[in-house]
Amino acid sequence: MNHHLREIADCLDEALRLQSRVMDLTEQVYEAAGMSPGDRTLRGKVTGLFFGLQAHLEELNRLAQDDA
C-alpha cells in the first residue's frame, strides 16, 4: 500500500504543475484572442477543475492510509 501513497503524492504534485501550465496557456490564448486574460471567471474554471481532482486524490490518500 506504501507504493499507492507515493503514487498519490506524485499525482498531487503533477496536478499542481499542470494547473499552473493550463492557467498560463489559457491566459496566453485568451490574450491572443483579444479577451481579458485576467478574467476571474477564467481563473475560477481552471481552479475548479483542479480542486475536484485534488479532492479526489486526497480521498484516495485517506483510503490508502486507512488500509496501511
C-alpha positions in Angstrom: 0.0 0.0 0.0 3.0 2.3 0.5 3.5 2.5 -3.2 0.0 3.8 -3.6 0.8 6.6 -1.2 3.8 7.6 -3.2 1.8 7.5 -6.4 -0.9 9.7 -5.0 1.7 12.2 -3.7 3.3 12.2 -7.2 -0.1 12.8 -8.8 -0.8 15.7 -6.5 2.5 17.3 -7.4 1.9 16.8 -11.1 -1.7 18.2 -10.8 -0.3 21.4 -9.3 2.3 21.8 -12.0 -0.4 21.1 -14.7 -2.7 23.6 -13.1 -0.1 26.3 -13.5 0.7 25.3 -17.1 -3.0 25.2 -18.0 -3.6 28.7 -16.4 -0.6 30.2 -18.3 -1.7 28.7 -21.6 -5.3 29.7 -21.1 -4.2 33.3 -20.3 -2.0 33.4 -23.4 -4.8 32.1 -25.7 -7.3 34.5 -24.2 -4.9 37.4 -24.7 -4.2 36.3 -28.3 -7.9 36.1 -29.0 -8.3 39.7 -27.7 -10.0 38.7 -24.5 -9.1 39.8 -21.0 -6.6 37.2 -19.6 -7.2 38.3 -16.0 -10.9 37.4 -16.1 -11.9 36.0 -12.7 -14.3 33.6 -14.4 -11.4 32.1 -16.2 -9.4 31.5 -13.1 -12.5 30.0 -11.4 -12.9 27.5 -14.1 -9.4 26.3 -14.1 -9.2 26.3 -10.3 -12.5 24.4 -10.0 -11.3 21.7 -12.4 -8.1 21.1 -10.4 -9.8 21.5 -7.0 -12.0 18.5 -7.9 -9.0 16.4 -8.9 -7.2 17.4 -5.7 -10.2 16.4 -3.6 -10.4 13.0 -5.3 -6.7 12.4 -4.8 -6.9 13.4 -1.1 -9.8 10.9 -0.7 -7.7 8.2 -2.3 -4.9 9.1 0.1 -7.1 8.8 3.1 -8.4 5.4 1.9 -4.8 4.2 1.3 -3.7 5.3 4.7 -6.6 3.6 6.3 -5.6 0.3 4.7 -1.9 0.8 5.6 
